[in-house]
Structure formats: structure tokens, C-alpha cells
Amino acid sequence: MNLLGLHIPVLWQTVILLALSNVFMTFAWYSHLKNLNDRPWWIAALLSWGIALFEYLLQVPANRIGNTELDLGQLKILQEVITLAVFVPFVVFYMNQPLKLDYLWAALCILGAVYFVFRT
């Protein structure tokens, strides 16, 4: 990916696209709990499906780009790290839920997974 003539390494291309994809994914999966909880479930499902399209439009190229240098396990763990990094601010700032110490413990577990799949 070249942005303004800059070469962006494959890992960063993957991280950027997966982070953007995760924003759409998180809104598709959870925002209806705040915004559409008084509507029938199928309306929330259809709107979530529409939001999820944008997730896939970013996630599929992210995984194809990432797979040129990362193996499938590394891609999956990278996805989980990004998911937690997107999910926690979403929960706290958008859904107005309290920040929990459990998120720190979950992050430490995922960091352990990162260590094991990325060690050489």
C-alpha cells in the first residue's frame, strides 16, 4: 500500500485495515444493544448485516495482505489483539460501561498468545 508515495510495511497495512474492520465489526455486533433495543431483532440484524459489509470489505484484503508475511495463527492472534484494543474503548466510551480490571487480565492473556505465535 502506498499512501502519499510512502511504502507501508505489510504488518502495518494489515494492522490498519484490521483496526478499521474491527470498528465496523464492533458496531455491527453490539451497537444495536444501545440504539435498537426497542426494535424487533430482525431490524437490528439487517442493520448489523449492512454495517458488517464494510467490515468484510476491509477484513478480507487485510487478511490477504497479512498472509503474505504472517501465518494463519499469527493473523488470528493479531486480530484478537486488535479486537480487544477496539472493544474496550467502545464499551467504555460508546456503551457507557465501566472499565473493568478483567480487560487488563484478558489483555495479558492475549499478550501471552502473541508471544507464543510470534516467537521465532
Backbone as JSON Lines, residues from 0, in Angstrom:
{"i":0,"aa":"M","n":[0.86,-1.17,0.0],"ca":[0.0,0.0,0.0],"c":[0.9,1.22,0.0]}
{"i":1,"aa":"N","n":[0.63,2.12,-0.88],"ca":[1.36,3.37,-0.91],"c":[0.43,4.5,-0.57]}
{"i":2,"aa":"L","n":[0.77,5.22,0.45],"ca":[-0.03,6.36,0.88],"c":[0.84,7.59,0.73]}
{"i":3,"aa":"L","n":[0.46,8.48,-0.17],"ca":[1.26,9.68,-0.46],"c":[2.68,9.32,-0.85]}
{"i":4,"aa":"G","n":[2.82,8.23,-1.59],"ca":[4.13,7.81,-2.05],"c":[4.97,7.1,-1.0]}
{"i":5,"aa":"L","n":[4.4,6.81,0.17],"ca":[5.12,6.12,1.23],"c":[4.88,4.63,1.14]}
{"i":6,"aa":"H","n":[5.92,3.85,1.37],"ca":[5.75,2.4,1.43],"c":[5.4,2.03,2.87]}
{"i":7,"aa":"I","n":[4.29,1.36,3.03],"ca":[3.85,0.92,4.36],"c":[4.11,-0.58,4.46]}
{"i":8,"aa":"P","n":[4.88,-1.02,5.46],"ca":[5.16,-2.45,5.61],"c":[3.88,-3.28,5.72]}
{"i":9,"aa":"V","n":[3.97,-4.52,5.29],"ca":[2.82,-5.43,5.27],"c":[2.16,-5.53,6.64]}
{"i":10,"aa":"L","n":[2.94,-5.65,7.7],"ca":[2.36,-5.76,9.05],"c":[1.49,-4.55,9.36]}
{"i":11,"aa":"W","n":[1.98,-3.36,9.05],"ca":[1.2,-2.15,9.35],"c":[-0.01,-2.01,8.45]}
{"i":12,"aa":"Q","n":[0.11,-2.41,7.19],"ca":[-1.07,-2.41,6.32],"c":[-2.15,-3.29,6.93]}
{"i":13,"aa":"T","n":[-1.74,-4.46,7.38],"ca":[-2.66,-5.42,7.97],"c":[-3.28,-4.86,9.24]}
{"i":14,"aa":"V","n":[-2.48,-4.3,10.11],"ca":[-2.97,-3.74,11.38],"c":[-3.96,-2.61,11.12]}
{"i":15,"aa":"I","n":[-3.64,-1.72,10.21],"ca":[-4.52,-0.58,9.92],"c":[-5.86,-1.06,9.38]}
{"i":16,"aa":"L","n":[-5.82,-1.95,8.4],"ca":[-7.06,-2.46,7.82],"c":[-7.88,-3.27,8.83]}
{"i":17,"aa":"L","n":[-7.2,-4.09,9.63],"ca":[-7.92,-4.87,10.64],"c":[-8.52,-3.97,11.72]}
{"i":18,"aa":"A","n":[-7.82,-2.91,12.09],"ca":[-8.36,-1.99,13.09],"c":[-9.62,-1.31,12.57]}
{"i":19,"aa":"L","n":[-9.57,-0.84,11.33],"ca":[-10.76,-0.22,10.74],"c":[-11.89,-1.23,10.61]}
{"i":20,"aa":"S","n":[-11.54,-2.44,10.19],"ca":[-12.53,-3.51,10.08],"c":[-13.18,-3.79,11.43]}
{"i":21,"aa":"N","n":[-12.38,-3.79,12.47],"ca":[-12.9,-4.08,13.81],"c":[-13.83,-2.99,14.33]}
{"i":22,"aa":"V","n":[-13.61,-1.77,13.93],"ca":[-14.54,-0.71,14.32],"c":[-15.92,-1.03,13.76]}
{"i":23,"aa":"F","n":[-15.98,-1.38,12.47],"ca":[-17.26,-1.75,11.86],"c":[-17.84,-3.0,12.52]}
{"i":24,"aa":"M","n":[-16.97,-4.01,12.76],"ca":[-17.43,-5.25,13.37],"c":[-18.05,-4.98,14.74]}
{"i":25,"aa":"T","n":[-17.37,-4.19,15.55],"ca":[-17.85,-3.93,16.9],"c":[-19.19,-3.21,16.88]}
{"i":26,"aa":"F","n":[-19.32,-2.23,16.0],"ca":[-20.61,-1.54,15.88],"c":[-21.69,-2.47,15.35]}
{"i":27,"aa":"A","n":[-21.35,-3.31,14.39],"ca":[-22.33,-4.25,13.83],"c":[-22.81,-5.23,14.9]}
{"i":28,"aa":"W","n":[-21.9,-5.71,15.72],"ca":[-22.25,-6.73,16.7],"c":[-22.94,-6.18,17.94]}
{"i":29,"aa":"Y","n":[-22.58,-4.96,18.36],"ca":[-23.02,-4.52,19.67],"c":[-23.79,-3.2,19.74]}
{"i":30,"aa":"S","n":[-23.68,-2.32,18.75],"ca":[-24.33,-1.01,18.89],"c":[-25.85,-1.11,18.93]}
{"i":31,"aa":"H","n":[-26.41,-2.15,18.34],"ca":[-27.87,-2.3,18.37],"c":[-28.38,-2.49,19.8]}
{"i":32,"aa":"L","n":[-27.53,-2.93,20.71],"ca":[-27.94,-3.09,22.1],"c":[-28.26,-1.75,22.74]}
{"i":33,"aa":"K","n":[-27.62,-0.71,22.25],"ca":[-27.86,0.63,22.77],"c":[-28.91,1.37,21.94]}
{"i":34,"aa":"N","n":[-28.84,1.23,20.63],"ca":[-29.65,2.05,19.74],"c":[-30.95,1.41,19.26]}
{"i":35,"aa":"L","n":[-31.01,0.1,19.24],"ca":[-32.18,-0.56,18.66],"c":[-32.82,-1.57,19.6]}
{"i":36,"aa":"N","n":[-32.58,-1.47,20.89],"ca":[-33.1,-2.48,21.81],"c":[-34.62,-2.45,21.93]}
{"i":37,"aa":"D","n":[-35.26,-1.4,21.42],"ca":[-36.72,-1.33,21.45],"c":[-37.34,-1.74,20.11]}
{"i":38,"aa":"R","n":[-36.5,-2.17,19.17],"ca":[-36.98,-2.58,17.84],"c":[-36.93,-4.09,17.74]}
{"i":39,"aa":"P","n":[-37.68,-4.66,16.79],"ca":[-37.6,-6.12,16.59],"c":[-36.18,-6.56,16.24]}
{"i":40,"aa":"W","n":[-35.83,-7.77,16.64],"ca":[-34.47,-8.28,16.46],"c":[-34.07,-8.31,14.99]}
{"i":41,"aa":"W","n":[-35.01,-8.58,14.09],"ca":[-34.66,-8.7,12.68],"c":[-34.27,-7.36,12.07]}
{"i":42,"aa":"I","n":[-34.79,-6.26,12.6],"ca":[-34.35,-4.94,12.12],"c":[-32.89,-4.72,12.53]}
{"i":43,"aa":"A","n":[-32.58,-5.05,13.78],"ca":[-31.2,-4.94,14.25],"c":[-30.28,-5.84,13.44]}
{"i":44,"aa":"A","n":[-30.76,-7.05,13.12],"ca":[-29.95,-7.99,12.34],"c":[-29.66,-7.44,10.93]}
{"i":45,"aa":"L","n":[-30.68,-6.9,10.29],"ca":[-30.48,-6.35,8.94],"c":[-29.54,-5.15,8.95]}
{"i":46,"aa":"L","n":[-29.71,-4.26,9.92],"ca":[-28.81,-3.11,10.0],"c":[-27.39,-3.55,10.35]}
{"i":47,"aa":"S","n":[-27.28,-4.5,11.24],"ca":[-25.95,-5.03,11.59],"c":[-25.29,-5.67,10.38]}
{"i":48,"aa":"W","n":[-26.07,-6.38,9.6],"ca":[-25.55,-7.01,8.39],"c":[-25.02,-5.97,7.42]}
{"i":49,"aa":"G","n":[-25.74,-4.87,7.28],"ca":[-25.28,-3.78,6.42],"c":[-23.97,-3.17,6.9]}
{"i":50,"aa":"I","n":[-23.84,-2.98,8.21],"ca":[-22.59,-2.46,8.77],"c":[-21.47,-3.47,8.58]}
{"i":51,"aa":"A","n":[-21.79,-4.75,8.75],"ca":[-20.78,-5.81,8.64],"c":[-20.2,-5.91,7.24]}
{"i":52,"aa":"L","n":[-20.96,-5.49,6.23],"ca":[-20.41,-5.49,4.87],"c":[-19.13,-4.67,4.81]}
{"i":53,"aa":"F","n":[-19.13,-3.51,5.46],"ca":[-17.93,-2.67,5.46],"c":[-16.79,-3.34,6.23]}
{"i":54,"aa":"E","n":[-17.14,-4.08,7.26],"ca":[-16.13,-4.87,7.98],"c":[-15.42,-5.81,7.0]}
{"i":55,"aa":"Y","n":[-16.2,-6.56,6.25],"ca":[-15.63,-7.54,5.33],"c":[-14.87,-6.89,4.18]}
{"i":56,"aa":"L","n":[-15.3,-5.72,3.75],"ca":[-14.59,-5.03,2.68],"c":[-13.19,-4.6,3.11]}
{"i":57,"aa":"L","n":[-12.96,-4.51,4.4],"ca":[-11.63,-4.18,4.93],"c":[-10.9,-5.43,5.44]}
{"i":58,"aa":"Q","n":[-11.64,-6.34,6.05],"ca":[-11.04,-7.53,6.67],"c":[-10.47,-8.49,5.64]}
{"i":59,"aa":"V","n":[-11.18,-8.7,4.55],"ca":[-10.69,-9.66,3.54],"c":[-9.36,-9.19,2.94]}
{"i":60,"aa":"P","n":[-9.26,-7.94,2.47],"ca":[-7.94,-7.51,1.97],"c":[-6.87,-7.5,3.06]}
{"i":61,"aa":"A","n":[-7.25,-7.17,4.3],"ca":[-6.28,-7.18,5.4],"c":[-5.68,-8.56,5.56]}
{"i":62,"aa":"N","n":[-6.52,-9.58,5.57],"ca":[-6.02,-10.94,5.74],"c":[-5.22,-11.41,4.53]}
{"i":63,"aa":"R","n":[-5.61,-11.01,3.34],"ca":[-4.84,-11.39,2.15],"c":[-3.46,-10.74,2.15]}
{"i":64,"aa":"I","n":[-3.43,-9.46,2.53],"ca":[-2.15,-8.76,2.61],"c":[-1.31,-9.37,3.73]}
{"i":65,"aa":"G","n":[-1.91,-9.55,4.89],"ca":[-1.18,-10.09,6.03],"c":[-0.64,-11.49,5.79]}
{"i":66,"aa":"N","n":[-1.39,-12.3,5.05],"ca":[-0.99,-13.68,4.8],"c":[0.24,-13.79,3.9]}
{"i":67,"aa":"T","n":[0.67,-12.68,3.3],"ca":[1.9,-12.72,2.51],"c":[3.15,-12.81,3.39]}
{"i":68,"aa":"E","n":[3.03,-12.39,4.66],"ca":[4.18,-12.45,5.57],"c":[3.88,-13.14,6.9]}
{"i":69,"aa":"L","n":[2.61,-13.28,7.24],"ca":[2.24,-13.88,8.52],"c":[1.53,-15.2,8.26]}
{"i":70,"aa":"D","n":[1.68,-16.14,9.19],"ca":[0.92,-17.37,9.03],"c":[-0.48,-17.18,9.63]}
{"i":71,"aa":"L","n":[-1.32,-18.15,9.44],"ca":[-2.72,-18.03,9.84],"c":[-2.88,-17.83,11.35]}
{"i":72,"aa":"G","n":[-2.09,-18.52,12.14],"ca":[-2.15,-18.34,13.6],"c":[-1.76,-16.93,14.01]}
{"i":73,"aa":"Q","n":[-0.74,-16.39,13.37],"ca":[-0.33,-15.02,13.67],"c":[-1.41,-14.02,13.28]}
{"i":74,"aa":"L","n":[-2.04,-14.24,12.13],"ca":[-3.14,-13.36,11.72],"c":[-4.28,-13.4,12.73]}
{"i":75,"aa":"K","n":[-4.62,-14.59,13.21],"ca":[-5.73,-14.73,14.16],"c":[-5.43,-14.04,15.48]}
{"i":76,"aa":"I","n":[-4.24,-14.23,16.01],"ca":[-3.89,-13.6,17.28],"c":[-3.8,-12.09,17.11]}
{"i":77,"aa":"L","n":[-3.25,-11.63,16.0],"ca":[-3.22,-10.19,15.71],"c":[-4.63,-9.63,15.7]}
{"i":78,"aa":"Q","n":[-5.55,-10.36,15.08],"ca":[-6.96,-9.95,15.05],"c":[-7.52,-9.83,16.46]}
{"i":79,"aa":"E","n":[-7.2,-10.76,17.33],"ca":[-7.73,-10.74,18.7],"c":[-7.16,-9.57,19.49]}
{"i":80,"aa":"V","n":[-5.89,-9.25,19.28],"ca":[-5.29,-8.1,19.95],"c":[-6.01,-6.82,19.52]}
{"i":81,"aa":"I","n":[-6.22,-6.69,18.22],"ca":[-6.89,-5.51,17.69],"c":[-8.33,-5.46,18.17]}
{"i":82,"aa":"T","n":[-8.99,-6.61,18.21],"ca":[-10.38,-6.66,18.68],"c":[-10.49,-6.11,20.09]}
{"i":83,"aa":"L","n":[-9.61,-6.54,20.97],"ca":[-9.66,-6.05,22.35],"c":[-9.32,-4.56,22.42]}
{"i":84,"aa":"A","n":[-8.36,-4.12,21.61],"ca":[-7.98,-2.71,21.59],"c":[-9.12,-1.82,21.1]}
{"i":85,"aa":"V","n":[-9.96,-2.32,20.22],"ca":[-11.12,-1.57,19.74],"c":[-12.3,-1.72,20.69]}
{"i":86,"aa":"F","n":[-12.49,-2.93,21.21],"ca":[-13.67,-3.23,22.02],"c":[-13.68,-2.46,23.34]}
{"i":87,"aa":"V","n":[-12.57,-2.4,24.02],"ca":[-12.55,-1.75,25.34],"c":[-12.95,-0.27,25.25]}
{"i":88,"aa":"P","n":[-12.35,0.53,24.36],"ca":[-12.82,1.93,24.26],"c":[-14.3,2.02,23.83]}
{"i":89,"aa":"F","n":[-14.73,1.12,22.95],"ca":[-16.13,1.1,22.55],"c":[-17.05,0.88,23.74]}
{"i":90,"aa":"V","n":[-16.71,-0.09,24.57],"ca":[-17.53,-0.41,25.74],"c":[-17.56,0.76,26.72]}
{"i":91,"aa":"V","n":[-16.42,1.36,26.95],"ca":[-16.33,2.43,27.95],"c":[-16.94,3.73,27.43]}
{"i":92,"aa":"F","n":[-16.56,4.14,26.23],"ca":[-16.97,5.47,25.76],"c":[-18.3,5.47,25.01]}
{"i":93,"aa":"Y","n":[-18.59,4.44,24.24],"ca":[-19.83,4.43,23.47],"c":[-20.98,3.78,24.23]}
{"i":94,"aa":"M","n":[-20.7,2.65,24.85],"ca":[-21.76,1.93,25.57],"c":[-21.89,2.38,27.02]}
{"i":95,"aa":"N","n":[-21.0,3.25,27.47],"ca":[-21.03,3.81,28.83],"c":[-20.98,2.73,29.91]}
{"i":96,"aa":"Q","n":[-20.19,1.71,29.67],"ca":[-19.98,0.65,30.65],"c":[-18.71,0.97,31.44]}
{"i":97,"aa":"P","n":[-18.61,0.5,32.65],"ca":[-17.4,0.78,33.44],"c":[-16.19,0.01,32.9]}
{"i":98,"aa":"L","n":[-15.03,0.62,33.06],"ca":[-13.77,-0.04,32.73],"c":[-13.51,-1.09,33.81]}
{"i":99,"aa":"K","n":[-13.25,-2.31,33.39],"ca":[-13.07,-3.4,34.34],"c":[-11.62,-3.87,34.34]}
{"i":100,"aa":"L","n":[-11.17,-4.27,35.49],"ca":[-9.84,-4.84,35.61],"c":[-9.73,-6.14,34.8]}
{"i":101,"aa":"D","n":[-10.85,-6.8,34.57],"ca":[-10.85,-8.03,33.77],"c":[-10.32,-7.8,32.36]}
{"i":102,"aa":"Y","n":[-10.5,-6.59,31.83],"ca":[-9.96,-6.29,30.49],"c":[-8.43,-6.34,30.52]}
{"i":103,"aa":"L","n":[-7.83,-5.89,31.61],"ca":[-6.38,-5.97,31.75],"c":[-5.92,-7.42,31.78]}
{"i":104,"aa":"W","n":[-6.63,-8.25,32.53],"ca":[-6.25,-9.67,32.6],"c":[-6.41,-10.34,31.23]}
{"i":105,"aa":"A","n":[-7.47,-9.99,30.54],"ca":[-7.67,-10.53,29.19],"c":[-6.54,-10.09,28.26]}
{"i":106,"aa":"A","n":[-6.15,-8.82,28.37],"ca":[-5.06,-8.31,27.53],"c":[-3.75,-9.02,27.84]}
{"i":107,"aa":"L","n":[-3.5,-9.31,29.1],"ca":[-2.28,-10.03,29.46],"c":[-2.29,-11.45,28.9]}
{"i":108,"aa":"C","n":[-3.44,-12.08,28.92],"ca":[-3.55,-13.42,28.32],"c":[-3.29,-13.36,26.82]}
{"i":109,"aa":"I","n":[-3.85,-12.37,26.17],"ca":[-3.63,-12.23,24.73],"c":[-2.17,-11.9,24.44]}
{"i":110,"aa":"L","n":[-1.52,-11.1,25.29],"ca":[-0.09,-10.83,25.1],"c":[0.71,-12.12,25.2]}
{"i":111,"aa":"G","n":[0.3,-13.01,26.07],"ca":[0.95,-14.32,26.14],"c":[0.78,-15.07,24.83]}
{"i":112,"aa":"A","n":[-0.42,-15.02,24.26],"ca":[-0.67,-15.66,22.96],"c":[0.19,-15.03,21.88]}
{"i":113,"aa":"V","n":[0.33,-13.71,21.91],"ca":[1.18,-13.01,20.94],"c":[2.61,-13.53,21.04]}
{"i":114,"aa":"Y","n":[3.09,-13.64,22.26],"ca":[4.45,-14.14,22.46],"c":[4.62,-15.51,21.8]}
{"i":115,"aa":"F","n":[3.71,-16.42,22.05],"ca":[3.86,-17.78,21.57],"c":[3.74,-17.9,20.06]}
{"i":116,"aa":"V","n":[2.86,-17.12,19.44],"ca":[2.7,-17.28,17.97],"c":[3.7,-16.47,17.17]}
{"i":117,"aa":"F","n":[4.3,-15.45,17.78],"ca":[5.26,-14.63,17.05],"c":[6.72,-14.93,17.4]}
{"i":118,"aa":"R","n":[6.95,-15.77,18.38],"ca":[8.36,-16.07,18.72],"c":[8.99,-16.88,17.59]}
{"i":119,"aa":"T","n":[10.26,-16.73,17.45],"ca":[10.96,-17.46,16.37],"c":[12.01,-18.39,16.9]}
